[in-house]
Amino acid sequence: MTTKEFEKGIGELLKNMSFTKKKYYFVMKINNNIFGLIGFGSVFHQIQGTLIVHPTVGIYNKLVDDIFRQLLEIDGNSYFQPIINTSIGYLTPQNDYKE
């Protein structure tokens, strides 16, 4: 499987689950202030011919982001940078990095 094939397949699956693609993440609106984020870092290992994917999950909070931007005097819109983000493996009982 190529990186493009993976991105197309996962994009379709997440679109059917009400996620939209925003820059580096797939985003689901939870309410007007909170959004769930899923990201997929990937590397194509050419020697083995395998695609290595490491999913991450996170939360974006518009209110926290607005306060952060005011405190640092940053202009512009947010790009859905999560306030908390972790590799999905650290949320499992094994608490270990997963690919």
Secondary structure, DSSP 8 states (H G I E B T S, - for coil): --HHHHHHHHHHHHHTTT-EEETTEEEEESSSSEEEEEEEEEEEETTTTEEEEEEEEEEEEHHHHHHHHHHTT--S------SEEEEGGGGSTT-----
